[in-house]
Amino acid sequence: MPTPIRVLHIITQLDVGGAEHQLLTLCRHLPRDRFACRVATLVAGGELVPRFVEAGVPVDALDRGSTGGRRGQLLAIARAIRAWRPHVVQTWLSKANHVGRLAALLAGRPPLVACFRDQGFNAGPGDTFLDLCLEPLTARVLHNSATGRDSYLRRLRLARPSRQALLPNGIDAGRYRPDPTARAALRAERGLAADDPVVVMVARLHPVKDPALFLALARRVRRELPAARFWLVGGGPLAADLAGDLAADPDPGVWLAGERDDVPRLLAAADLAVLTSRSEGLSNTILEAMSVGLPVVVTRVGGNGELVVEGETGHLVADRDAAALAAPVIALLRDPARRRAFGQAGRARVVAEFSIERMVQRAANCYEECARRP
């Protein structure tokens, strides 16, 4: 029986996040008879670590504090690579893309796969210089959206298009699905009638997601539709600011739900999903909402236009503009038949184009190709 291809994933940390969840999904679903995964993190701890362990995926924390600073961390990762002898090293996100690839080169350069999942929103000149230096030594550069790939090629003008590949996110359509029972139960918990309109946004409360715009949208819409409810689900550095905003100007129709472990249930109880981001790679939360059968109204940034079919599964609008967001939200909340049609089309699109199976097969093909390299 052939030896499984050993893949070492190097990622910055394993707190809750889109990339971290996609890595967990990939490790869980790659065929165990063909692939053996291991994860190394640059920061110790993380809420998702137990889930990797439960999935049978070893996690090694190689943080600077325990390895002797920046140089010690590089050497520790290089030693780990030499000890485990992976056939492929895949790095995830900007910091790990730099540190992980440098350590792999010190270890003798197994085939390298770098994974970029945004539009280079925070990339500075130093990041671009490192990416330019490391790109010729990288077997494959993966992007979860075509817009992310194109942004990378504009930023790194000497990068080779032939080495770029797409690895779109995969969503579990069995977990994220319409659920009338969950819908009724959660609405009862919240004291809502069956037909009270609910708008939900699931996002990390970070400036790039612009959650303050969600609050502005809620206030604007509720002036016209007082029965509408707005749920903001997630935690992050802006949580206290948002709570202070609501305390200063209370609105009983807005619920800051915080971090939740029942997101499929919350989505199933809603009527419409919104995302107010200023930049995106390929949004898991949009895909999850569509999979549940919700129409979506999202900003026209990053890969959002690759997910949402305008006028068929939802609407794309300008970012940083509450009025632009409010118009389609109000129109959809007033039109249940259109909401149902958009939601059905969105779920069909996720099942056909963004399944876990498709994502896993794309990754498996990449690893097998790289492992065959001399």
C-alpha positions, 0 to 999 in steps of 0.5 A: 500500500502506498505511503500517505503523502505527509503534509505539514501545514504552518499557520499563524494561530488557531483561533476562530477565523475563516482560514483556520476553519478551512484548514480544519475542514481540509484536514478532517476530509482529506482521505487518511489512506492518501494523506497525513496532516500535521499542523505547526502554529507560530502562536501557542494556544487557540480555540480550535486546537482541541478540534484538530486534536479530536480530528487526529491531527497533531498540532505543534506550537512553535511560538517565539517565546518558547523557541528563543525569539525570531531566530530560534523560531525559524530554527525550531520550525526547520528542525520540526520539518527535518524530523517529520520529513513532510512531502509538502509544506503548506503555509497559511496567511501572511506571517506564516507564509513568510516564516514557514517558507523561510524555515522550510528553505533552511530545512532543505526545501521540500515542495512549498505551497503558500496560501494567500486568502485576502487582497493584500489589504495589510501588505507593506513594502517589506511583505512584498519584498519577502514575497518576491524573494520567496515566490520563485522557490514556491511550487504553488501559490494558492488563492481562495478567490480570483480577485485575490490572485489578481491582486497578488499578481499586481502586487508582485509583478514578477510573479509567474501566473503559471504557478498560481492556482485557485482553492475556493472555500468549501462549505458543509451544506449538510450542516448549513441548511434550512432548518424550520425547527431551529428557526421556530425555536430560536425565534421563540427564545428571542420573543419574535413572531414567525414573520418578524424580519431578521437581518443577520451578519456573522463576522469578526468585529474588526475594522476590515469588517466595518461592523459600525456600518452594520449598526448604521444600516440597522438604524436606517432600516428600522426607521422605515421598518420598525419590526425589523431585527438586526443580529450581529454575531461575532467577537473581536477588538471592536466589541466594546466600542459597538456595545458603547455605541448601543449603550449611548443610543439604545436600539431594542431591535439590535442584538450584539450576540457575541461569539456563538457556537450555534451559527447554523441555527442563528442563520436558519432563524434569519431572513436575510444576511448582510456583510459590510466588509471593506476587504474580503478574500472569499467569505465563509460567512456569505457561503454559509448564509447562502447554504442556509438559503438566505438572500445576501446583501454584501459590499462589492469588495474582494471575492464577494462578486465571485460568490453573489450573482447580482439579482439572482442570489442577492445584491452587491453594493458600495462599501462604507455606504449605509444608504446603498446597503439599506435600499436593497435590504428594505426591498427584500424585507418587503418581498418574501417571494423574492427572498425565497427565490434568491435563497433557493438559488444561493443554496443551489450555487453553494452545493454545486460550486463550493462543496467540501468535496470540491475543495478537498479534491482541488487540494489533493490534486495540488499535493499529489502534483507537488509530492511528485516533483523531483 
